[in-house]
Amino acid sequence: MKILDILKKEAILADLKSVDKKGILEELVAPVAIMSGIGAEELVRVLMERERLGSTGIGGGIGIPHGKLKALDTMFLGFGLSPRGVDFDSMDGRPTHIFFLLVTPENSTGLHLKLLARISRILKNDLFKEKLMAAADRDAIHAVITEVDEDF
């Protein structure tokens, strides 16, 4: 499964403005809410519930907020960059810049875990992260993800 099979260009945000976790989640879910037909408030609620179990800020400037919803029949992926970084309660205590948002149907645990694993794997590539951080807009981010999506 490739990331771009699920990540639509409209769900790529190149310049997140929020300065806290809830604000970042609200920005990230906005395009996903439109595409999925699920209210943004409901998506944020599910993601914040998951954050209470443990931060999805995995360190190294990366956050992978994710959650499951019964009302979904397919998975949705969003992406955002916060050039200045935000406190996302990361394991390493450093600001988070790169966000992949994943929301999946409640009964799709296998696909959910496969996609999380793929995202985690490509984010171990420092050159990929550098290229993402240098990307100026949605098209540039899409091109960087396209490049790595074919290699992994």
ABEGO torsion letter per residue (X at the ends): XBAAAABBAAABBABBABABAAAAAAAAAAAAAAAAGBBAAAAAAAAAAAAAAEBABAEGGBBBBBBBBAABABBBBBBBBBAAEBBAGBAAGBBBABBBBBBBBAAAAAAAAAAAAAAAAAAABAAAAAAAAABABAAAAAAAAAAAAAAX
